[in-house]
Amino acid sequence: MGYTGMSEDAVLAGYRQSIDNIDAAMIHILAERFRITQAVGAYKAQNKLPASDPGREERQITRLRKLAEDAKLDPEFSEKFLRFVIEEVIRHHQKAAAKPD
């Protein structure tokens, strides 16, 4: 499985398998999150609610920064990641709101 033609040792291969499993789990979790936020976007569009909720977004950022610190994850990274996800969700909500009924 080595990328340079050299065989990997078992320890490295085990680490990489764990990383691959975590990456797959993250993709599935993100897919589920976006399925739920898609339903939220449809609900907001049907009820003429704004696509974004800046107050909730800031509360989420604060909450997740604290979770990141507790988990020994760089809170700056976690905030950037969450802001990226939120921007994508809002973009999807705006697309849903722009679609004709």
C-alpha positions as CSV (number, residue, x, y, z in Angstrom):
1,M,0.0,0.0,0.0
2,G,3.1,2.3,0.0
3,Y,2.9,5.4,-2.2
4,T,6.6,5.5,-2.9
5,G,7.0,1.9,-3.9
6,M,8.3,0.9,-0.4
7,S,6.1,-1.2,1.7
8,E,4.6,0.4,4.8
9,D,5.2,-0.9,8.2
10,A,2.2,-2.3,10.1
11,V,2.0,0.5,12.6
12,L,1.9,3.2,9.9
13,A,-0.7,1.2,7.9
14,G,-2.8,0.9,11.1
15,Y,-2.7,4.6,11.7
16,R,-3.7,5.3,8.1
17,Q,-6.6,2.9,8.3
18,S,-7.8,4.6,11.4
19,I,-7.5,8.0,9.6
20,D,-9.4,6.6,6.6
21,N,-12.2,5.4,8.9
22,I,-12.4,8.7,10.6
23,D,-12.5,10.6,7.3
24,A,-15.4,8.3,6.1
25,A,-17.3,8.9,9.4
26,M,-16.8,12.7,9.0
27,I,-18.2,12.6,5.5
28,H,-21.3,10.6,6.6
29,I,-21.8,13.0,9.6
30,L,-21.6,16.0,7.3
31,A,-24.0,14.4,4.8
32,E,-26.5,13.9,7.6
33,R,-26.0,17.4,8.9
34,F,-26.7,18.8,5.4
35,R,-29.8,16.6,5.0
36,I,-31.2,18.1,8.2
37,T,-30.2,21.7,7.3
38,Q,-31.8,21.2,3.9
39,A,-35.1,20.5,5.7
40,V,-34.5,23.6,7.8
41,G,-34.0,25.6,4.6
42,A,-37.2,24.3,3.1
43,Y,-39.1,25.1,6.2
44,K,-37.6,28.6,6.3
45,A,-38.5,29.2,2.7
46,Q,-42.1,27.9,3.1
47,N,-42.5,30.2,6.1
48,K,-40.7,33.2,4.6
49,L,-38.0,33.2,7.3
50,P,-34.6,34.6,6.7
51,A,-31.9,32.2,5.4
52,S,-29.5,33.1,8.2
53,D,-29.8,33.6,11.9
54,P,-26.7,35.6,13.0
55,G,-27.5,35.3,16.7
56,R,-27.7,31.5,16.6
57,E,-24.6,31.3,14.4
58,E,-22.6,33.3,17.0
59,R,-24.0,31.2,19.9
60,Q,-23.0,28.0,17.9
61,I,-19.5,29.4,17.3
62,T,-19.0,30.2,21.0
63,R,-20.3,26.8,22.0
64,L,-18.2,24.9,19.5
65,R,-15.1,26.9,20.3
66,K,-15.5,25.8,23.9
67,L,-16.0,22.2,22.9
68,A,-12.9,22.4,20.8
69,E,-10.8,23.8,23.7
70,D,-12.1,21.0,25.9
71,A,-11.2,18.4,23.2
72,K,-7.7,19.9,22.8
73,L,-8.5,21.0,19.3
74,D,-7.4,24.4,18.0
75,P,-10.5,26.6,18.5
76,E,-9.4,28.8,15.6
77,F,-9.5,25.8,13.3
78,S,-12.8,24.7,14.6
79,E,-14.3,28.2,14.1
80,K,-13.0,28.4,10.5
81,F,-14.5,24.9,9.8
82,L,-17.8,25.8,11.4
83,R,-18.0,29.1,9.6
84,F,-17.4,27.4,6.3
85,V,-20.2,24.9,7.0
86,I,-22.6,27.7,8.1
87,E,-21.8,29.6,4.9
88,E,-22.6,26.5,2.8
89,V,-25.9,26.0,4.7
90,I,-26.9,29.6,4.2
91,R,-26.0,29.4,0.5
92,H,-28.3,26.3,0.2
93,H,-31.1,28.1,2.2
94,Q,-30.9,31.1,-0.2
95,K,-31.1,28.8,-3.2
96,A,-34.2,27.1,-1.7
97,A,-35.8,30.5,-0.9
98,A,-35.1,31.7,-4.5
99,K,-36.9,28.6,-6.1
100,P,-40.4,29.3,-7.3
101,D,-43.1,27.3,-5.5
